[in-house]
Amino acid sequence: MPSPFPGMDPWLEAADVWPGFHDLSIAKTVEVLQPILRPMGYYADSGERAWLGRAGRIVRPDVVALRTRKPPRQTGGVAVVHPDEPVRIARATVEVREPYVEVFRASNHQLVTSIEFVSPTNKSSNKGRRLYLEKQRELRGAEINLVEIDLLRSGRFILDIPPTVVESLKPWHYLVNLVRAEASEYEVYPVQLRDRLPRIGVPLQVGDPDATLDLQEVFTRAYEIGPYPERLNYNQPPEPPLSHDDDLWAEQILRTAGLRQ
């Protein structure tokens, strides 16, 4: 079953849904790009960065320890009062994973382009944001192309482009940013909720034409192979909420598709 929306589906931003959709988007980007890149002398592969972070949920221990109270200790006839003993539970850590796509020159396996689907951790958490900003700087210093795809309406802006430039492009809900090695201009695709996701140029080595990546095709393949027609609850508002006009527009689409009662 295809998505009812012409472009991005705002219900996919739910915290428990996005990680799976992010992973599928990476896999489908490789799938879509590979037959385009091979005749050009390139190939795509997926990579991953990972780190340990605090669990963003309540973790219940297997065994619950009851609080105990130390009895007062007599010292020279004077009772020394100690604090009550708390329940001690180790802070849980989780492994945070962020996959991405890399494009290599087939003849020498040289990395030429990195493709990032921005995650909520990049736009919010301290460590995830710091690691992403470090990667931006490293790629820029190594003169490697970067394609940034931000399909999240929530979170702090993080793309490698001045916020003043982005402000001048409003209104938009999503952004795609091409950072070419030794670029002399910004290349940005501002996308609104009601728009089809764009076909973008994936830059390769200087002198070679771009490989065209159809983001709507990537989205459609990821949506249709995933559990989203069954899992997404379109009777509940998305997070973050839509504007009044966009909410009315989305409601009409969902009712027409038979997905909202």
N, C-alpha and C positions, 0 to 999 in steps of 0.2 A: 504494500500500500504506500503510495507516495505521500509526501508532506502536503498538507493543504495550502501551504503558503508559497508564494512565488519566489521567495528568496530564503533568508534565514528564518528559522522557527524560534521565537523568543522563549518558548517553553523549555527549550533544550538547555537554558542557562541554569536550571535547578542544580543545586549543589550535589545532589546524589545522582544526577543524570549526566552532567557535563563530562566527567572523567572518561566514561565509556565512549561518548560521542567524540571526544578529543582523540582518543586512540584510534577509533575507526576512521576519522578524518585523515590521520597520518597514513594509515594503511591504504586508504583509497587514493590519496595523493600520489603515492608511489605507483599504485596500479594504473592511474590515469597517465602519469608522466612517462612511465617506462617505454611504451611503444613509440612515444614522440621523441625521446632522447636517444634511443639506440641508433637510429639511422644518422643522428647528428654526431655520434662519437662520444656520447655521455651515458651515464646511468644514474639512477636514484636509489638511495638506500635510507633506512631509518636509523636514527641514533637515539640516545636517551641520556639525560642527566638525572641523578637521584641524590637525595639527601634525607637525613632524619629530621623530622619536625615533631612538634607537640601534636597529639591527637586533637582534632577539632570536634570531638564528641565525648559523651560520657562513657567511661570505660568501667565496667563492673568487674571486680575481682572474683575469681573462682571461689575463694574462701573469704568470708567476712570475719574479721577479728573484732571481738568485743572490746570496748574500752575498759581498761583496768586502771585502778587508782592505787598509787603507792601509799602505803600506810605512813603516817607521820613518824619521823625518826626522832628519838629522844637524844638530845645533846645537852649534857649538864643540867638535866631536869627541865629543859625548855624544848617544847615540840617545834621542830622545823617543818613548816608546811611547804610541800612541793606541789607544783601544778598537776592537775589531772593529766593522765596519759591519753593523748589523742589516738585515734585510729590512723595508722600510718600505711599509706598505699603508694607504691611507686608511681611516679608520673609516667604515663604511657607515651611512647614515641611511635610514630608511624613513618614508613618509608614513603616519601613523596617522589613520584616519577613524572617526568615530563619528556615525552618522546618528541622528535622533530625529524625533518627530512633533510637529507644532504644530497647534493648533486656533484658527481665526480667526472673528471675527464677520463674516458675509458683507457686511453693509451698509457697513462702514467699514474692513474688513480689519484690525481690531484683534486682536492676539494676546491670547488669554484663557487658554490652557492649553498647557503643554508636557508631552509624554509621553516618558519616558526608559526604555529597556531598559538596565539597568546592564551595563557591559562589564568584563572582567577588568582593563583598564587603569585604570578608575575605582577599583577596589578594591585595586590593587597599585602601579602605576607612579607616580612622584612627579608628573610633569607631568599625566598623565591624571587623577589624583586631584585635583590642585590646580584644574584647569580645571572639573571637575565641581562641586567645592565652591564655586567662584566663581559658577557658574551658579545653584546653589541660593540663594546670597545675593542675586544680582541679581533673580531671579524673586520672592523674598520681598519685596525692597525695592520692586519695581514692582507688587506685589499681583497677580501672575499665578499662576494655579493650576499645581501641579506634580503629575504622576502618576509615581511611581517604581516600576519593575517589576524586581525582582532575582530572576532565575532561576538564579543561580550559588551553589553551596554553598561554593565556595572564596573566599578573599580577605578583606580587612578590611572590616568594616561601614562603610557610607557613607551610608545613607539619612538624610533630614532628620527625624530623630526621636531623642530621647534613648535611648542604649543601655540605660538602666535600664528604660525602658518596654518595649523589645524583649525584654529578659531575662524580664520578667514574662509574656510570651506563649509562652515555650517549653513544649513542643518544636515546632519548625518547621524546614523546610529552605529555604523560599523566602518572600519577603515582597513585598507590594505596599503602597505608602504613598501616601495622598492628602494633599497639602498644599494646602488651600484658602486663597485670599486672605482675610486677616483671620479665620482659623479660631480657634475657641475650644476645640477638642478635636482629638485625634489620631484618624485613621481608617486603620487598618492591617488588612490581610488576611494573617494567618499561614497558610502553606500547607505541608503535609507531602508527602513524596515520593509517598505512595499516594493523595493527594487529586486530584480533578479541579481544574484551574485555575479560579479564580473568575470570576464575572461581576462586573465592578466598575463603579462610577459614575464617569464622567468629568465633573468639575465644569465648568460653563460660567459665564456671568456671573450675578451675584447676582440672584435672582428667577426664573431659568430652571431647569427640572429638569435633572438629570444625564442625560447620554447613556450608555446601558449598553453596555459593551464586554465581550464574552465572550472572555476570554483563551484558553480552551480551543479555541474556534473559530479564533482567530488561530494558535495553535500547530499545530492540525491542518492548516490550509491551508499553513503554512510547511513543515511536515514532508513533506506529500504532494507538493508541487511541487519539493522539494529532492531531493538525491541520497542521502538518509540511509538508506533501506532497503538500498541497495547499498553505501554507503560505510562505515557504522558496523560495527565489528567487535565483535559482542556476545559473542564467545568470549573477549575480553580484559576485565579489570576496568576500570571507569570511573575517571576522575580528577576529583576526589579519590575515594578508595575509599568504599564504602558500609559502614555498620555491619553486624555479623554478621547480625542479623535482616533488615535490608533487603536484604542480599545474597542471602539464601535466598529472600526474596520475589521479587526480581528474576529470580533463576535459574529459579524455577518459571514465571513469566510468559514468559520467553524460550523455555524448553523447550516450553511449551504452544503458543507461536506458531511453533515450528520454527526459531527463530533461534539456538539454542545446541545444539551437538553433545554 
